[in-house]
């Protein structure tokens, strides 16, 4: 599949997708197999009294990578003070950039890989994809 169009917005989207998951347009299965093991959680340690600046840095990531309803500063503060925050998994290079920004803001942040079960769960998508491909090929 060509990732070049006459639409600059689509070209940008294609470039971002290919940067996040190299080869996604050429061989999506192979790309997914390489992508999933690279996923990392960014874990922000429990913080007793986060500053407003720290909360705003977390808020910037929370809107994209944190799975809870809403991301106002009070909710983020409560989560940090009670137990810390585990952001949704992202490719390692992106997770590392998030970690560096959080550490630069004075927070403790670590990267955690997915568990074996989480990896298997994400690879189950490939089984569904292969089954759909087999049905399509059968009809042709």
Secondary structure, DSSP 4 states (H G I P E B T S, - for coil): -----S-HHHHHHHHHHHHHSTTTTT-HHHHHHHHHTTEEEEEEPP-TT--HHHHHHHHHHHHHH--SS---HHHHHHHHHHT-EEPPPEEHHHHHHHHHHHHHTT--EEEEEPPHHHHHHHHHHHHHHHHHHHHHHHH-
